[in-house]
Amino acid sequence: MPILNRRQLLSSISAAGMVGFLPGCLKLHEYHGEKWWTKGGHAPVKEELDSTDLMVEGIIPSHLNGLYVRNGGNFRGKEAPHYFVGDGMLHGIWLENGKALRYRNRWVQTTILNKSKNASLHKADNMSNTSIFLYGGRLLSLMEIGFPYEINPDLSTKGVYRFDQSLQCAMTAHPKIHPSSQNLQFFGMDFFSNPFLHYREANLAGQITKRIDIKLPASSMQHDFQRTENYLIFLDQPIVFSKLKAIQGDFPYSWKGDQYGSRIGILHKDGQSKDIQWIPIQTSYCFHTLNAYEQSDGTIILQLSRFQQVWVRSPYDVNEHSNLYQYHIHPQKGLLSEGPLDDSRVEFGTIDPRFSGKEHRKSFFSTITPTGPELTDPIRFSGVVHYNQQGGQQARYTYPEYMDCGEWCFVPRSEDAPEGDGHLLGFVYDNRNDSSTLDIFDTQQIEAGPVGRIYIPARVPFGFHGTFVPQV
């Protein structure tokens, strides 16, 4: 087993805040099942395609004028050693006036694509495979271990984007937009030196306007964060990076449970690193938050999908329970309450983006169904559920067993539509014929199933996060 040096170390780090070593580096002795992430709907595709002859079933709502695009790993080597390893590939469908104009898929042209060079400590050398985000007229492909890549309107790659060229730290795959200033808010993690957590803010012109560096007990795996009008909210949780494990060729993140604990960091938007308040919570882990907002008395509500534990035995233990969970926090008094809002297995929560950082009353999640009893058995994203603010299920749709979905993207019906009135878009895989569709749900009748379905002339591999880019 080769020993990793510092330049090789970050070749391990990949999408969704997780780590997967490139072939020859990661020891697979913890995994005892079939490599499901290389087969079926997970298997990578080998070609970049363009198609304008798209079959449509049902209707495409006329207000959906723009591009739906989703990112995900599409491994170009012989065999990916982990589900989260893969070169970024964008899959897009252009919609206009009730028609599906075109499907196109393109690899993100990173510095390591098509080269023998591996990912490295240089932050441009990343697979850019996790999410896609629109801000300030720029479409950014993101992977949290490095710099963003700017994407052209036709999904070709413009190149590395460093804002005003002053960005030195990595950028999260889940940036936010401040509710009133409209500034872009994001953070990045360091693996070797403290401060490990780097918060940054940028304006619409692409100028970085704020820098805050925060020390932590260790480099914990932080994939997402939240903000409200007045506060930043960070999640310091017990999946911790180990230099020793990385050097030994082992998966470098480990579940530390009660040894490290879990806590929420609250920082006023005008504060500095010394002002952050760390609030202990029950030991847990969160990959994806839903939203956070302030109540009239100044307390903060944070909702997310929460795992009680994950990766306890190995990073292949994906079949763990996650559900909608809420924290009620007072900036001076600390944690007021925490607890589940519903017990159904869900992930990839989304809300009406007009209410992001503000009080929301409706949310939508992908539902999860296990495919077997073992922790290493893959999970299946099986449908969509609509919740009210208190976690009550308002509507639910479950696909037949031969169909799998992923994350849903919410698009309002109009700029002045009531909260939650719009459509959900997402790719769906049919294992009967190894094909994919873009399904469209009306949020007013989710239980009725998709109102529109666009057939894609190629399979879209399961991926991570997408967005809708309105036509301008």
Residue pairs with C-beta under 8 A, 6 or more apart in sequence:
1 27
1 248
1 249
2 24
2 25
2 249
3 247
3 248
3 249
4 12
4 25
4 246
4 247
4 249
6 121
6 192
7 120
7 121
8 25
8 118
8 120
9 121
9 191
9 246
9 247
9 252
10 119
10 120
10 121
10 125
10 126
10 145
10 191
11 21
11 22
11 25
11 118
11 119
11 120
12 19
12 20
12 21
12 22
12 25
12 26
12 119
12 246
12 251
12 252
13 19
13 119
13 126
13 145
13 191
14 20
14 73
14 82
14 84
14 85
14 86
14 127
14 129
14 143
14 145
15 72
15 73
15 84
15 85
15 86
15 127
15 129
15 130
15 143
15 173
15 464
16 84
16 130
16 173
16 223
16 287
16 464
17 144
17 173
17 221
17 222
17 223
17 224
17 287
18 82
18 84
18 221
18 223
18 253
18 315
19 82
19 84
19 251
19 252
19 253
19 315
20 26
20 80
20 81
20 82
20 83
20 84
20 85
20 315
21 81
21 82
21 85
21 249
21 251
22 77
22 81
22 85
22 118
22 119
23 77
23 78
23 79
23 81
25 81
25 249
26 81
26 82
26 249
26 250
26 251
27 249
27 250
27 251
28 81
30 251
30 313
30 314
30 315
30 316
31 314
31 316
31 376
32 376
33 316
33 374
33 376
33 377
35 79
35 80
36 42
36 378
37 80
37 82
37 83
37 378
38 79
38 80
40 429
40 431
40 434
41 404
41 429
41 431
41 434
41 436
41 459
41 461
41 462
42 83
42 461
42 462
43 461
44 73
44 74
44 75
44 76
44 80
44 86
44 89
44 461
45 74
45 89
45 105
45 458
45 459
45 460
45 461
47 458
48 104
48 105
48 106
48 107
49 103
49 104
49 105
49 457
49 458
50 102
50 103
50 104
51 102
51 103
51 104
51 456
51 457
51 458
52 101
52 102
53 457
54 93
54 100
54 101
54 102
54 103
54 454
54 455
54 456
54 457
55 454
55 455
56 99
56 100
56 452
56 453
56 454
56 455
57 452
57 453
57 455
58 440
58 450
58 451
58 452
58 453
59 98
59 451
59 452
60 95
60 98
60 99
60 100
60 440
60 452
60 454
61 98
61 413
61 423
61 440
61 442
61 451
61 452
62 97
62 98
63 411
63 413
63 414
64 95
64 411
64 423
64 425
64 440
64 468
65 95
65 96
65 97
65 470
65 471
66 94
66 95
66 468
66 469
66 470
66 471
67 92
67 93
67 94
67 95
67 153
67 468
67 469
67 471
68 92
68 93
68 95
68 409
68 425
68 438
68 466
68 467
68 468
68 469
69 90
69 91
69 92
69 93
69 132
69 139
69 155
69 466
69 467
69 469
70 90
70 91
70 92
70 132
70 406
70 407
70 409
70 427
70 460
70 463
70 464
70 465
70 466
70 467
71 88
71 89
71 90
71 108
71 128
71 129
71 130
71 131
71 132
71 141
71 142
71 463
71 464
71 465
71 466
72 86
72 88
72 89
72 91
72 129
72 461
72 462
72 463
72 464
73 80
73 83
73 84
73 85
73 86
73 87
73 88
73 89
73 127
73 129
73 461
73 463
73 464
74 86
74 87
74 88
74 89
74 107
74 129
74 461
75 85
75 86
75 87
76 87
76 107
76 113
76 114
80 86
82 315
82 316
83 318
85 127
86 127
86 129
87 107
87 108
87 110
87 112
87 113
87 127
87 129
88 107
88 108
88 110
88 127
88 128
88 129
88 130
88 141
88 143
88 149
89 105
89 106
89 107
89 108
89 129
89 461
89 463
90 105
90 106
90 107
90 108
90 132
90 141
90 151
90 155
91 103
91 104
91 105
91 427
91 460
91 463
92 103
92 104
92 105
92 155
93 100
93 102
93 103
93 438
93 454
93 456
94 100
94 101
94 102
94 104
95 101
96 471
100 438
100 454
103 454
103 456
103 457
103 458
104 154
104 155
105 155
105 458
105 460
106 155
106 156
106 157
107 113
108 127
108 128
108 129
108 141
108 149
108 151
108 157
109 149
109 156
109 157
110 124
110 125
110 126
110 127
110 128
110 149
110 157
111 117
111 122
111 124
111 125
111 160
112 118
112 119
112 125
112 126
112 127
117 125
118 125
119 125
119 126
119 127
119 145
119 146
122 146
123 145
123 146
123 147
123 168
123 169
123 170
124 146
124 147
124 160
125 146
126 143
126 145
126 146
126 147
127 143
128 141
128 142
128 143
128 146
128 148
128 149
129 143
129 463
129 464
130 142
130 143
130 144
130 173
130 464
130 465
131 141
131 142
131 143
131 173
131 174
131 464
131 465
131 466
131 467
132 139
132 140
132 141
132 142
132 151
132 465
132 466
132 467
133 139
133 140
133 142
133 175
133 467
134 140
134 467
134 469
135 175
135 177
135 184
135 204
136 184
136 203
136 204
136 205
136 206
138 150
138 161
138 206
139 150
139 151
139 152
139 153
139 469
140 148
140 149
140 150
140 151
140 161
141 148
141 149
141 150
141 151
141 157
142 148
142 171
142 172
142 173
142 175
143 173
144 170
144 171
144 172
144 173
144 188
144 189
144 223
145 170
146 170
146 171
147 160
147 161
147 162
147 167
147 170
147 171
148 160
148 161
148 171
149 157
149 158
149 159
149 160
149 161
150 157
150 158
150 159
150 160
150 161
151 157
151 158
152 158
163 202
163 206
163 207
163 208
164 206
164 207
164 208
166 208
167 200
167 208
169 188
169 190
169 198
169 200
170 188
170 189
170 190
170 198
171 186
171 187
171 188
171 200
172 186
172 187
172 188
172 222
172 223
172 224
172 225
173 223
173 464
173 465
174 223
174 224
174 225
174 288
174 289
174 465
175 184
175 185
175 186
176 184
176 185
176 186
176 225
176 226
176 227
176 356
176 357
177 183
177 184
177 185
177 356
177 357
178 184
178 185
178 201
178 227
178 229
178 269
178 357
179 227
179 228
179 229
179 356
179 357
179 358
180 229
182 204
183 201
183 202
183 203
183 204
183 209
184 201
184 202
184 203
185 199
185 200
185 201
185 227
185 232
186 199
186 200
186 201
186 202
187 197
187 198
187 199
187 200
187 222
187 225
187 234
188 198
188 200
189 196
189 197
189 198
189 219
189 220
189 221
189 222
190 196
190 197
190 198
190 219
191 219
191 241
191 243
192 219
192 243
194 215
194 216
195 213
195 214
195 215
195 216
195 273
196 214
196 215
196 216
196 218
196 219
196 220
197 213
197 214
197 215
197 216
197 222
197 234
198 211
198 212
198 213
198 214
199 210
199 211
199 212
199 213
199 214
199 232
199 267
200 208
200 210
200 211
200 212
201 208
201 209
201 210
202 208
202 209
203 209
212 267
212 271
212 272
212 273
213 273
214 234
214 265
214 267
214 273
214 276
215 273
216 236
217 260
218 240
218 241
218 260
219 240
219 241
220 236
220 237
220 238
220 239
220 240
220 241
220 260
221 237
221 239
221 240
221 241
221 253
222 234
222 235
222 236
222 237
223 286
223 287
223 288
224 235
224 286
224 287
224 288
224 289
224 304
225 232
225 233
225 234
225 235
225 289
226 232
226 233
226 289
226 291
226 292
226 302
226 304
226 357
227 233
227 269
227 292
227 357
228 292
228 293
228 294
228 300
228 357
229 269
229 294
229 357
229 358
230 268
230 269
230 294
231 266
231 267
231 268
231 269
231 292
231 294
231 300
231 331
232 265
232 266
232 267
232 268
232 269
233 264
233 265
233 266
233 292
233 300
233 302
234 264
234 265
234 267
234 276
235 262
235 264
235 265
235 286
235 289
236 262
236 263
236 264
236 265
236 278
237 260
237 262
237 284
237 285
237 286
238 255
238 256
238 257
238 258
238 259
238 260
238 261
238 262
238 283
238 285
239 253
239 254
239 255
239 256
239 285
239 310
239 311
240 253
240 254
240 256
240 260
241 252
241 253
242 250
242 252
242 253
242 254
243 252
245 251
245 252
245 253
245 254
246 252
251 314
251 315
253 311
253 315
254 311
255 309
255 310
255 311
255 312
257 283
257 309
257 312
258 283
261 280
261 283
262 280
262 281
262 282
262 283
262 284
262 285
263 278
263 279
263 280
263 281
264 278
264 279
264 281
264 302
264 327
264 329
264 335
265 276
265 277
265 278
265 279
266 276
266 277
266 279
266 300
266 329
266 331
267 273
267 275
267 276
267 277
268 275
268 331
277 331
277 334
279 329
279 334
279 335
280 335
281 327
281 335
281 338
282 338
283 308
283 309
284 306
284 307
284 308
284 309
284 325
285 306
285 307
285 309
285 310
286 304
286 305
286 306
286 307
286 325
287 305
287 307
287 322
287 347
288 304
288 305
288 347
288 348
288 349
289 302
289 303
289 304
289 349
290 303
290 304
290 305
290 324
290 349
290 350
290 351
290 363
291 302
291 303
291 351
291 355
291 356
291 357
291 360
291 363
292 300
292 301
292 302
292 303
292 357
293 300
293 301
293 357
293 358
293 359
293 360
294 300
294 301
295 301
295 359
298 330
298 331
299 328
299 329
299 330
299 331
299 336
300 327
300 328
300 329
300 330
300 331
301 326
301 327
301 328
301 329
301 359
302 326
302 327
302 329
303 324
303 325
303 326
303 327
303 341
303 349
303 363
304 324
304 325
304 349
305 322
305 323
305 324
305 325
305 346
305 347
305 348
305 349
305 365
306 322
306 323
306 324
306 325
306 340
307 320
307 321
307 322
308 320
308 321
309 320
310 317
310 320
311 317
313 375
314 376
316 375
316 376
317 375
317 376
318 375
318 376
318 378
318 379
319 370
319 371
319 372
319 374
319 375
319 376
319 377
319 378
319 379
320 375
321 345
322 345
322 346
322 347
322 368
323 340
323 341
323 342
323 343
323 344
323 345
323 346
324 340
324 341
324 342
324 344
324 346
324 349
324 363
324 365
324 387
324 391
325 338
325 339
325 340
325 341
326 337
326 338
326 339
326 340
326 341
326 391
327 335
327 337
327 338
328 335
328 336
328 337
328 338
329 335
329 336
330 336
340 391
341 387
341 390
341 391
342 387
342 391
342 392
342 393
344 367
344 385
344 393
345 367
345 368
345 369
345 370
345 379
346 365
346 366
346 367
346 368
346 385
347 365
347 366
347 368
347 381
348 365
348 366
348 381
348 406
348 407
348 408
348 465
349 363
349 364
349 365
350 363
350 364
350 365
350 407
350 408
350 409
350 410
350 424
351 360
351 362
351 363
351 364
351 410
351 420
352 360
352 362
352 410
352 412
352 419
352 420
352 422
353 410
353 412
354 412
354 415
354 419
355 361
355 419
359 389
360 389
360 419
361 388
361 389
361 419
361 420
362 386
362 387
362 388
362 389
362 394
362 419
362 420
362 443
363 386
363 387
363 389
364 384
364 385
364 386
364 387
364 408
364 410
364 424
364 443
365 384
365 385
365 387
366 381
366 383
366 384
366 405
366 406
366 407
366 408
366 426
367 381
367 382
367 383
367 384
367 385
367 396
367 398
368 379
368 380
368 381
368 382
369 379
369 380
369 382
369 398
370 377
370 379
370 380
371 377
371 378
371 379
371 380
380 404
381 404
381 405
381 406
381 407
382 398
382 399
382 404
382 405
383 396
383 397
383 398
383 399
383 405
384 396
384 397
384 405
384 408
384 424
384 441
384 446
385 393
385 395
385 396
385 397
385 446
386 393
386 394
386 395
386 396
386 420
386 443
386 446
387 393
387 394
388 394
395 445
395 446
395 447
396 446
396 447
397 441
397 446
397 447
397 448
397 449
399 405
399 428
402 430
402 431
402 432
403 428
403 429
403 430
403 431
404 428
404 429
404 431
404 462
405 426
405 427
405 428
405 429
405 439
406 426
406 427
406 428
406 462
406 463
406 464
407 426
407 464
407 465
407 466
408 424
408 425
408 426
408 441
409 424
409 425
409 426
409 466
409 467
409 468
410 422
410 423
410 424
410 443
411 422
411 423
411 424
411 425
411 468
412 421
412 422
413 421
413 422
413 423
420 443
421 443
421 444
422 443
423 440
423 441
423 442
423 443
423 451
424 440
424 441
424 443
424 446
425 438
425 439
425 440
425 466
425 468
426 438
426 439
426 466
427 436
427 437
427 438
427 439
427 456
427 460
427 463
428 436
428 437
428 438
428 439
429 435
429 436
429 459
429 460
429 462
430 436
430 437
434 459
435 455
435 456
435 459
436 456
436 458
436 459
436 460
437 453
437 454
437 455
437 456
438 453
438 454
438 456
439 450
439 452
439 453
440 450
440 451
440 452
440 453
440 454
441 449
441 450
441 451
442 448
442 451
445 451
